[in-house]
Structures are given as structure tokens and as C-alpha cells.
Amino acid sequence: MAQRLLVVGGNGFVGSSICKQALLRGWDVVSISSSGQPFRTPQGHVPAWAQGERMAWRKADAFDPASYKGIAASCTAAVHTMGILLESAYKGQRGSIGGIVQGLAKGLGLSSDNPLKPSDGITYERINRDAALVVANTVAAAQRAAGNSQVPFVYLSAADIMRPIIPARYISTKYEAEEKIEAIADADTPHALRPIFMRPGFMYHPHNRPWSTVPATFIDASHHLHRLHAQWRLPFPTPAALLQSKYAPTGLHPLAGALTTPPLHVDTVGKAICEAIADPHIHGPQDSAAIHALAGWQTPS
């Protein structure tokens, strides 16, 4: 059967990569967002892949199932990329210094575009969790009515590596969404959805998000240094080991993962998501190593 992919937020940072990778496989793709506009580069250009006949851009509200239930019924898989890293309106300034400062003032972090921002509040619970549950329920109901089962539903989650720099509710709402999406799938017999939860660490792209290459370089260097430390069995502790030791506050322990989890090119994540959709055996959480493997990268020994 030919794939027709629904991408919630296909004009965002990760969503656009998923759309591009799906199109390379010959799939039809429909993106829904609050604007219905195609992806644009930081320079404001619409790339050629976004203008092809297999790519459709539609206006819809994630919290209004009526605005996209017809699309959900016609698709063979769905990916939900909507989310926020900070509870502020920083995304409206699209990567400007002012927007970053505004976000840092509330949550101390950087994040991606929010393609479906609601009009009545920007909270982790509403954007990271509730929006995904509305979409998952809508897709499940549409596919169940059509008599379909095991339809892939991919939720863009995250690795728990940024607490306490990023508030704990960021990751807790992500994992609450995972749990509830799994429950939605389990409630159906036969199951209408096959839930897949992508948990990448830091994602970068040198052209679509130029600033991301600097932290990605440092994180990648840290990852390799920690790996070499383990191979050479050096007699002193690594920074990650110190963060996880009894001498460090418990609240800092997750940051050890930020030093050892390799950064991912956003196209690697997009490719892995498409592969997970195509492989009927993929189900549940997929960490950074699994994402690498799905994308065809060999994990260093």
C-alpha cells in the first residue's frame, strides 16, 4: 500500500525534515499547522521539495479534530512534532536574540518552532501533552472507523538529559503523553495505533538552524571523550561520572546524559522516523542509539 503521511507541524524544524525524508521515499505527505504555510528556510525561501505535487500544506488546529479528521482518516501513518521547550512566547520571534532571551528568562533553554501555538495559554501540559492526546485520539478514531489497525503513530518525545536547566515539567509532560498514547492504543481491539516514541537528545542543522552547530560540536566532543575514557579505562572520573556521583545534588544527575548522548542531525531523526513507520516491528520508546540504528548509522563499539 502506498504511504500517505500526516505530519502535525510539517513546516517546523523537525517536521520539515520528516516531510523531506518521506518524500524521498516516494510517499505522499500532508502537513497541518495553524498557518497552513509551507516550510521556509531561514532566508525565507520555500525549497523545491516543499513545492512538489506529493507535498500538501493544510491549515488546521490540533485542538479541533473537525479541522483535520478527514485527513487523519485518509493517511496510513501520522507523526506529531508539536511541542515547546519553554513556557513563553519566545517562538514568535523566530530565533531572534530577543526571543531567546525571553525564553531563557523563564526556562533557561533554546527550542524549535511551535507550528500550532494555541491562543489560550502556552504550557507544557497543553502543548507537549494535551495536543498530542487530541491528535492521537482523532487519528485512532478515524482509523478505527475505517477498519484499519496497527497504523503507525509517531510522537516526538525527548531524552531526559536537560534537567534542571530545563524545568522538569518539560520532560514529565512528554513522558505522560507517551503513557497516555500507549493507553489509547491498548484500549482498541484490534489496536488502531502502533505507538512509536522518538527520544532524541540535542538536534542540529547547519543551514536551517546555524546556531545549533556550536553546541552540537561541544556535545559531540564530550560524547567521544567519555567513550574514549571508558575504552582506555583512565584512572580519573569523567564529568558525567561526577554529576552522577553521591557528591553531586540528585537534581543534577540528568545532566550527565547531556555530556554523553550524541547530538543528532535533524535529517537523521527524520530518516529514522520514516524507517520506524515502515518497519512493523518498531514500537515504543526509541533512544538516541536506536534512532542512529534506524537511520542506518553504525553505533561505535
N, C-alpha and C positions, 0 to 999 in steps of 0.2 A: 504494500500500500504506500502511495506517495505521502510524504510527511507534509503537514501544514502546521506550522509552529506559531503559537500565540506567545508573544513576549510582552509582559507588562513592564513598560518603561524601556522600550527598544531604542529610544533616542538618547539614553543616558550613557554613562561611561562603560559599564559592564554590558548593559543591554545591547548597545550598538555592536559590541564585539560578538555577542551571541548571534545577532541577526546576520552579521557578515559571515561567520563560520557556517551557519545553517545554509545560507545562500550558496556558499562554495560546495556544499553537498548536493545542491540541486533541489533543496526544499523550498516550499512556499512559506513566506513569513508575514505575519501580521503583528505590528506593534501598536499598542494602545497607550496613550498618555493624555494628560489633561489638555495639552495643546494640539495633539494630533499632527504635530510638525515632524519632519524627518530629522535625523541626526545631522548635526553640523560640526565641522572641525572648529578648533579654537579660533581659526581665521574667518569663520563664518561660511565656509564652503560646504555644499552638500556633495559628498563623494559619489562616484559613479555607481557603486554597489547599492546606494540608498535610492537610486532612481530607476532601478530595473523593474521589469514587469512582474517579477516574483515577490517584490517587496511592497507591502501596503502599510500606510500610516493612517491610523484611525484615532479620533478623539473619543475618550471615554473617561469615566470616573470609577476608580477601583471600588469605591464605596456604594456605587449604584449599579447593581447587577444587570438591570434592564439595559444599560448603555453598552453592554458587551456580551450578554448571554448568547446571542446569535453567533458571534464569533467563537465563543467558547465551545459551542455545540459542533461547529464545523472543523475544529482543529484536532489534530491527532496527538498533540503534546502541548504543554504550557510551561512557561518559565516566569517566575515572579522575581523581579530585581529591585522593586521599590524599597527604599529604606533610608534612614538617616543615621549619622554618627553622632550628631549633636542636636540638642533640643533648642534650636534657634532658627532664625530666618536667614542664616548666612548663605544659603544656597542661591538666594535671589540675586546675589551679586556675582555669581558665576566665576568663582576663583579669584576675585579681586582681593587685594590686601585688606580692604575694609571688611569684606565678607569673612575672611579668615580670622581677622582679629575679633570680630563679633562672635564667631563660633568658639574661638579659644577662650573668650571671656566667660563663656558658660560651661564649656566642657573640655577645654584643652585638647583639641584634636583637629584633624583635617578629614574631609569626606568627599563623596562623589555627588553628582547631580541628583536631585529629587524630582523625577519626572511627573509624579502625581501628588503634589502637595495639596492637602485638604485645606478648606477655607476656615475651619473652626478649631484650630489647635495643632501644634507640632509637638507631639510627644512620642517617646519610644513605644509606648503601648499602642498608640493609634497607628503610627506609620510602620513600625517594624513588625508588629504582631497582628493587630486587628485587620489591616488592609489585606495581609496575606490570607487570613482566615476567610474573609469575604470572597476573595478571588478563588480560593481552593473550594469552598462550598459551591460557588457558582459553576466552576468547571466540573466538579463531581456531579452536581445535579443535571447539568446539560449532557454529560456523557452517559450517565445512568439512564436518562430518558431516551437516549439514542441506542441503548442496549450495549454500550461499549464497556470494557473492563481493562484494568491494568494500563490506563492511559498515564504516561509519564507526567508528573508534576514536580518541577524543579524549583526549590526555594533557595535563594541566595542568602545563606547564613554567614557565619564568620567564625574564625578561630578565636578562642578565649585567650588572647595574649596582650591585651592593652589595658586591663585594669591595673591600677586605679587612675591612669592618665585619662582614660575614657571611663565615664561612670559605669558602674556595674550593671545598671538597668539596660544599657545598650545590649550587652550580650545576654542578659537574662530574658529579655523580651524576644530575642532571636531564638533562643532555645525553647521558650514557651510556645512560640509559633511552630517550631518543629514538632513538639509533642502533640499539639492540637491538630496539626495537619495529619500526623500519623493516626490520630484518633478518628478523623474524618474518613480516612481510607479504610480503617478497620471496621467502621460502622456499616460499610457496604458489603453485601454478599451477592454476587462476587464483587470484589473490590473494584470500584470505578477508577481509583487513582493508584499509581505506583510512586510514592513519595521519594524524592531524592533531595538531600540537603548538602549543598556545597559550602564547605568551611575553609575558604582561603585565608591566608594571612594578608600581608600588605600586597596590594596590586599596583602596577605601574604601567605607563605607556609613554615613551619618549616624545611622541608627537601630540597625541590627544591630551596628555597631562604632563607637560615638560618638567614641572617642579618635582614630580614623583620619582624621577631618576636619581636624585641625590640621596634621599633616604633609602631607596632601593639598593643603591650601591653600598651604603654602610651596612644595611641589614644582610645583604648577600655576603659581604666580607666577614661579618660576625658569624654567620652560619658556617662558613667554610673554616674559620679559625676554631670554632667549637668542635667541628667534625675532626679536624686535624689533631686537636688536643686529645680527643678520645682515641684516635688511631695510634698516636705516639705515646699515650699514657704518661703525660707530663706530670711531675710531682706537685703541681700547684693548682688550686681551684680556678675554674673559669668564672667569668662574671655571672653567667647563668646559674652555676652551682652556688655561688654566694647568695644570689637572690632567692634561691630555694632552700637555703640553709636555715638552721634554727636561730641564727644571728640576725636574720632579716625579718622585718614585720611580715606577718602572714599575708597582709593585703598587697604586698609587693611580689609575691610568688608568681602570679601570672605573667609578669614582665619577663621572666626567664624565657618564655616562649617567643617573645618578640625578638630575642637575640639568637634564637636557634631555628626559627621557622623561616625557610627561604622565601623571598618575595616572588611573586608570580606575575609574569607579563599578562595583561588582561586578555590577550588573544589565546593564551594557554588555558585560561579559565573558560573562555567561550568555546574552545575546541573540546575541552573535557566535558562540558555540559552537553554538547551535541552528541558526543560518544556515549555518555550515560543514558541519554534518551534512546539512542539506537540499540543499546545493549539491554535486553530484557532482564538480565541478572543483576543489574545495578539497582540498589535500594538503600535508603537510609543515609546517614552521615558519610561524607567524603572529605577527609582531611587533605592537607597540602600534598602529602606523599601520594595519596590516591588520585588527586587531581593531576599531578605530574604523570602518573602511570596512564590515566585515561587519555591524556593528551599525547601519549606516545613517547614521553621522555623517560630515559632510563635513570632510576634512582641510584645515586653514587653509593658504592659499598663502603 
